[in-house]
Amino acid sequence: MKNSYIGIAFFLIVMLPSLFAQKNVSLTSPDGRLTFSFKLDNISPSYKVTFKKQTLIKDSPLSLDFENGKFGEDLKMNKPMFRTGDETYELIVGKTKTIHSHYKEVLIPLEEKNAPNRKINLVVRAFNDGIAFRYEFPKQSNWDSYVMYDEKTTFNLAEDPKALTLFLPSYTSSHEGLYTHLDYNDIEENRLMDMPIMLEYPDNIFMAITEAAIVNYAGMYLVKEDGMFVGKLSPLPGQDKIKVKVNLPHHTPWRVMSISDRVGALIESNILTNLNEPCKIEDTSWIKPGKTTFTWWNGNVVPDTTFLPGNNFETNKYYIDFAARNGLDYHSVYGYAEQSWYVDDGYDFSTPGPNADVTKTIKPIDMKKICDYAGSKGINIHVWVNWKPLYAKLDAAFRQFNEWGVKGMMVDFMDRDDQEMIRIQEEILATAAKYKLFIQFHGSSKPSGLHRTYPNEFTREGTLNYEVYKWDTIINADHDISMPFTRLLAGATDYHLGGFRAVPKAKFKIQYTNPLVTSTRCHMLAMYVVLESYLGMICDTPPSYEGQPGFDFLRKLPTVWDETKVPDAKVNEYVTIARRNNTDWYIGSLNNSKARTLTITLDFLGEGDFTAEIYTDAEDVSINPNHLKKQIKQVKKGDTIELPLASDGGAVIHIYP
């Protein structure tokens, strides 16, 4: 009898590992520092994430609520499939040109034990700089479409990290607001938060949560419920229950956790483009990022002239000539005052009338004449449009723009990221590519790495930016410094840069024409390097730039990069970013409202001797924030440069062989 018990015990010991192998799955990053652990029990699937053996996300339940019932209970797991991914690709527009994507992947097939026996795969990828997962809905005989009420993806954070987050009033917004820096435990429950959100754990560990490859799906937000973050999808218009409606096969966007023990690595990361599809545009030779005027910001100002300023050829010629003199690439035609350049019987720019028609210009505008003149000067034209009248006749509008010679457009006032609007955005990009047009989304949600698939997307707004200087006092350097650690992690950020009329905060006043700014000239220059954007705006008036200190730096500055490094950064305080274009490096150090001195080590340079043009805040910037100092010195790999950063200040460096 005793021997029988021993035999049974031995049998159980041998069998237990195989029994539990189908309940638990683990995936580790190629460098072994990140681990995603999946567990299936009788309640629901869950996961956790560790970095260097420290738990960042503890057991977090996963479930999906559909019209025909919840998926997440009474499941079985079929055999997981592991593979390794290794890919090298190039970006047409981006912060890095050539990218090596290396990851480990597991596909975890989940199936309901009872009818309707739906099958959903959880696909997980582990990179050295983050973890991503998504739900895949394979084609199956007993399930051909779904209506989703909620995707209950949770992030059950361990410990009490410091959070940098943007609270939003609702799902329909332009995603413009001030960021809040607070402890995770102090975040109120049921408050809607935008992504990316930055989390700073003890022992200098950082995690940002966002999403990649948002295609034919709703944008996701976070809400704290029962002590953990829960994903919330933007509902389809006119109701609040249905979030997604699709036919199978289908998959969700990737839920992304960028993780490192160096916050700069999150800024350097290309994990979002790694998770997007390859370029869908066959001929990309026409895609030319660059710098542009944006006359709306300065109030369409022209100096004393012999012509009438307004929606006419002469006003646009004035700015085209400025762009040509200074090596800019584009001039934007927006409108004048509150009148757009196209026929519109609406109240203002944001509210198009019933007869708005983007294929017809108002009488004073001859778009072909403007484009022809700009072309003779080596300048390209792009235009502003409200998305509603544009989408009403999308193909016809783009055909007309192409015939005029327009090269791209700002598509504005979208203010949604429900599934319908996400589809519209992709349709706009695909149709624009057909007519060789670039797109700049405004009044829009965050990007998700889609510029790999559609490199004609140059930039997006989706943030409280310098347009607000025209009507409010809430923009300042402390807001600017939140950008690299939040919104910038999602991709290109259109920030309406170029205000060259800075004043001390005590002297700031709101003015819609010739708006003022409150940070130093060097802070403004640094923003161009720190904030990724493939359409760099030069928003101010020609007299504000020509002959002014620092404009020489902007004239030379590229907008796409071969390589990006972050030598030094501290969340919500300062950041230094170095970006390489060919053999030249451009460095921007951005500061908040506390003065400090940073030491930059040039260990990212190649071999040989280099010249560094260094722009720093002048000693009197508290009185005249437009003043700066420029010095030139010889440097080599490993040298250090001290950068004194004023309150609300910054510094830039141009290094070349």
Steps between C-alpha positions, in 0.01 A plus 500: 500500500784736591665436164171582322486848660862555402412404144201739491710784644770438241236504223360835622846656526575397143162613367460832685742699281315394184163576659603849604692567178167567334403750772810722506708653221811713536673716239832675554661780298810418293729655765324311781407807706127521421251220566131468413326228703156374398270297725165336426285397794130429549418869541674673208828535313751736658856616449784670681816680389839505670814695418831384645293274729306798639123477451363806320156361414356238733223254411275692259176341374416498128151470353288622210131590513306433182138539402471120513668462837823540692819324393726428797331231710507121470779500243755245394841570358622312197869450425694831504716571197836672550716672243776759470469808281796676344444778250689797358300774331528865404271790582429767238413745780610442856748552782712208377560400140610137521341294777583151620197338664579192708242332722363176636134415446244258633153437359269370775184341353201539733171322444169487682419158642130547432289640218550714302862368535655825379875503438720802572880508491705712736820596316787631711830649388794569730758752381801615699324835550144389562214254497204508262194280461183494297192285447461322167166367376564222246248399239273231645190314387275589793593869533536742208461848655484675835357802675723595793370682806826512694857383476585446864876505478641586841834621632522418870803706598732381772625738772416871472677647195498869421265569209509774237158502336245703307146497640230553239136610535361250248575277202426783257778754535801647322723334765625837617564551869755544777676193638480403867796351689382297800535171685310207351315450829376861481333458160125528549287211383285533186694791350571460129870511409664533162795291390797487505529516876846506663565302819815532709568214742752490784858405407486709182271277296265658247196371315275674247165351397356572155377319189634426151345437159151638563320384185125431462457518876424755771764699683565391858517702821573406859280530807589394853245252634534294817862607533616405149509656154225372270493564126200695369415517130356806330134424414354529153310830449146550628510247787741375767463120495645376170874552455599281205312321219699280259507184294750224569789449463609806697735613774524779754778759517806407705492588871853627559710534814834670426737416787859589592724603787591808295216738414682616188470148358122544485550810285753322276277194460351400165267240651188665351621488140631146564139401570352662188468359150767576236455793264193466274608776261688351206666821375619720784733725300252789519486499881713796608486613864614852576434833667202724431347838566174509695358849472187431704707486819639851467165643386579511126723801558660686211692829527385832354443423133354636181261202486197407708587218746259211501392188316680594180804431287717789625473401868602143418778625270646697792541182707610288204781748435600481867505120485711507183753745648556279803503147364161392631313228314131591531256786531157432649177653370255503788271791448478850640336608824211251533452449127642182349648493149219278368128565464334461841174648627569390858543710811876455544788261427372237742139497375470449124174599337268274299646625171870486589702376202876444521526456121404866441703801610349831606521768228816682620701172504650344188656183643663400173669838472627475858636148445664596169671803655615297800637231268700760308667589831563138604226510764211255541147590608284324755155603619272480802161323480226407744462122486122499442479674160823324399366154578172577327680493164836347586614365164377800303663741745837328486484482121435874491781574745737296287397691186560833673845386613427476874736258678318433827256624760412548863178310576338661802226476768469121509475493882418128512674163492208261490514215247325705233748788527798263507374351171454849355856596588642194327280562196627859485862380514451231235311729261751782554783263409320418174527869409848551650387717789625512859272529801529697824221408743370769738232480764603137509590219736852369561694316228574128528798438269288502184756722325689179422203374298399841363812722500293779345379570856744773600376606842202524737378747756321327789663720761463841664749704299621849418181607323366550853737794549254689277217481754618370840778512759524128589783402261853513642829310524365271774234380255750468216725269701213254552484433125816286455386266779137463389353603165835485318531129584208436263664676204528825309361803679387819325556773756471825295864586560689816413381782724797741494342776710568384855432716804541445876190343651417821684476684167305237311165603361256320276495622141352311208723677248878489551460269803760498774670203668654468847796263462847596383617503140725200573205315653310559174793376290535189717134413446573445130753229586323347798152474344485255211310642201554451128339833415680764702291813536660844471193678634606859555529794260799551267628809691492291821758265348722667245812639665395360839727289725438127460324511164819375334460181706140451386588556134745208510292266719365181332167340593585130451781310664734206453556444872370627835675488838398634841815576702315633805143544621298531818122467491324838496824691566734495200599296197788498252445332164765456229386425146721416203431589137772362271828608666354789702367482855240739642462510878217663691485544878159601630449633853206565730468809720794412726844624390775236486823404325524177303816322392469320167746225410552462126550124508256454209732671249702302250876517467670817379485871572177700506391862522228584753284810470355547849199724578425567868287739702660841547559637851219755466221268379293576809467851353517416127433131440578540128870545573742211455871429484662320209844346519696271270744239625674187376387172653550127467341179624493485883536876557260674736309825455347697786164655423365767738120488469304799624158474661263426207813462291687259280800449274574364154816375333581431135798263463653426161829353370 
